[in-house]
Amino acid sequence: MEGFAYFPVIVYRDERPDLVGKVLGACLRRLEEVRSPNRHLNQSVHLGQEPSLRELSDYLLLSSVGFLRDQGYSTEKYDFHLSGFWAQELNHGAATDVHVHRNSQVCGWFFLESPEGGSYPVYHDSRIHKAMVELDFEQGQDINNATQSIHFNNVKAGSVFFGNSWLHHQLSPNQSETPTRCVHFIVSHKDRTCIIC
């Protein structure tokens, strides 16, 4: 029997430890402004205008547009921008719920500090109708069509993840006493208008 793999879901990963030292200080300062001892998850205000994060934001935006183009989208018809750009700090036990980002195209994380046992990205099968008729499956080391989620439990400072915003994702619970710190970002678009055609 012949099989055809259509509608692929792609998660992109890069390693950019060279950017961690350039942005960590600014992210820690912004987290300090919102940190509360009663919260397990702290999130800064939108950091899109932070001058010290410009190199990181440019890298995230250009990489996002590049992979959208590689996926076959007509990126020249749109203007893309970082609509979400926050420093996050997950203390012991903190996690994020499974979610997607509406009205956007790309989302991901840039990890600043990733302790042993810390939070990491989990991507869930986004074929929503599959869950309605799901069979039990053999959980093994191999990833196959029955796999329900992908765990990137080997992140380190400088790990970067990109995915389409419609892909269900979350950060796993932090099992470490040391916080996991990262930047969570979202890329949105506007139709490009033609002033002189």
C-alpha positions in Angstrom: 0.0 0.0 0.0 1.3 3.5 -0.8 1.0 6.3 1.8 1.0 10.0 1.2 2.0 12.5 4.0 0.0 15.7 3.5 -0.6 18.8 5.7 2.7 18.6 7.6 3.1 20.4 10.9 6.6 21.9 11.2 8.3 23.2 14.4 11.5 25.0 13.7 14.4 25.1 16.2 17.5 27.2 16.3 20.3 27.7 18.9 21.3 31.3 19.5 23.3 31.4 22.8 25.1 34.5 21.4 21.9 36.5 22.0 21.3 35.5 25.6 23.9 37.9 27.2 22.6 40.7 25.1 19.0 40.5 26.3 19.0 38.8 29.7 19.6 42.0 31.7 16.8 44.0 30.1 14.4 41.0 30.5 15.3 40.6 34.2 14.7 44.3 34.8 11.3 44.2 33.1 10.4 41.0 35.1 11.4 42.7 38.3 8.8 45.4 37.6 5.9 42.9 37.6 7.3 40.1 39.9 5.0 39.0 42.7 5.9 36.5 45.4 2.4 35.1 45.2 2.5 34.3 41.4 4.1 31.3 39.9 4.2 32.8 36.4 5.4 36.4 35.9 5.1 38.1 32.5 6.5 41.5 31.5 4.8 44.2 29.6 5.2 44.1 25.8 8.9 44.6 25.0 8.6 45.4 21.3 10.0 49.0 21.8 12.9 48.0 24.1 16.1 49.2 22.3 18.4 46.6 23.9 16.2 43.8 22.5 16.3 45.1 18.9 18.8 42.4 17.6 16.6 39.6 19.1 13.4 41.1 17.8 14.8 41.6 14.3 16.1 38.0 14.3 12.7 36.6 15.4 10.8 38.6 12.9 13.1 37.9 9.9 13.3 34.2 10.8 9.5 34.0 11.1 8.9 35.6 7.7 11.5 33.4 6.2 9.9 30.1 7.3 6.4 31.4 6.2 7.9 32.0 2.8 9.5 28.5 2.8 6.0 27.1 3.7 4.7 28.6 0.5 3.0 31.8 1.7 3.1 35.0 -0.4 4.9 37.0 2.3 5.5 40.0 -0.1 1.8 40.8 0.2 2.0 41.5 3.9 3.7 43.7 6.5 4.8 41.6 9.5 5.4 42.8 13.1 5.9 41.4 16.6 2.5 41.8 18.1 3.5 40.0 21.3 6.9 40.1 22.8 7.1 39.3 26.6 9.7 38.1 29.1 8.3 35.2 31.1 9.5 33.7 34.3 8.1 30.3 35.4 8.8 29.4 39.1 8.5 25.9 40.6 5.2 24.3 39.5 4.4 27.0 36.9 3.2 26.1 33.4 1.1 27.5 30.7 -2.2 26.0 29.5 -2.4 24.6 26.0 -3.3 27.5 23.7 -3.1 29.0 20.2 -2.7 32.6 19.2 -5.6 34.0 17.1 -5.1 36.7 14.5 -1.4 36.0 14.1 0.8 33.8 12.0 3.8 32.7 14.1 4.6 32.2 17.8 7.5 30.8 19.7 10.0 31.1 22.5 13.6 32.2 23.1 15.0 30.6 26.2 17.1 32.8 28.5 17.6 30.4 31.5 16.7 26.8 31.4 17.5 24.9 34.6 17.6 21.1 34.9 14.0 20.0 35.2 12.7 23.4 34.1 9.8 24.2 31.8 10.1 23.3 28.1 7.9 23.6 25.0 5.2 21.0 24.3 3.4 21.0 20.9 0.1 19.1 20.7 -1.5 17.5 17.7 -3.6 20.2 16.2 -5.8 17.9 14.1 -8.9 18.7 16.2 -11.1 16.0 14.8 -8.6 13.3 15.5 -9.2 13.7 19.2 -12.9 12.8 18.7 -12.1 9.3 17.5 -8.7 8.7 19.0 -7.5 5.1 19.7 -5.2 4.1 22.5 -1.6 4.0 21.2 1.7 2.6 22.1 3.8 5.3 23.7 7.4 4.7 22.5 10.5 6.5 21.6 9.5 6.9 18.0 7.3 9.8 16.7 4.5 8.5 14.5 1.0 9.5 13.2 -0.5 8.4 16.6 1.8 10.6 18.7 -0.3 13.1 20.6 2.3 15.6 21.7 6.0 16.5 21.1 8.1 17.3 24.2 11.3 19.4 23.6 12.7 18.5 27.1 16.3 19.3 26.1 16.2 23.1 25.9 19.1 25.3 27.0 19.8 29.0 27.2 19.7 30.2 23.6 17.2 27.6 22.3 14.6 29.2 20.0 11.4 27.6 18.8 9.1 28.8 16.0 5.7 27.4 14.9 2.6 28.5 13.2 0.2 30.2 15.6 -2.6 27.7 15.1 -0.4 24.9 16.5 -1.5 24.0 20.0 1.4 24.6 22.4 2.3 25.1 26.0 5.2 25.3 28.5 5.5 22.2 30.7 5.4 22.5 34.5 8.7 23.7 36.0 10.0 20.9 38.2 13.0 22.9 39.3 13.3 25.2 42.2 15.2 27.6 39.9 13.0 29.7 37.5 12.8 29.1 33.8 13.1 32.4 31.9 12.2 33.0 28.3 10.8 35.4 25.8 7.4 34.4 24.3 6.7 36.1 21.0 3.9 36.4 18.4 4.2 37.6 14.8 1.1 39.1 13.1 0.5 40.7 9.8 -1.3 43.5 8.0 -2.2 43.6 4.3 0.3 45.7 2.4 -1.3 48.6 0.7 -0.1 49.8 -2.7 0.1 53.6 -2.8 1.7 53.8 -6.3 0.9 50.8 -8.5 
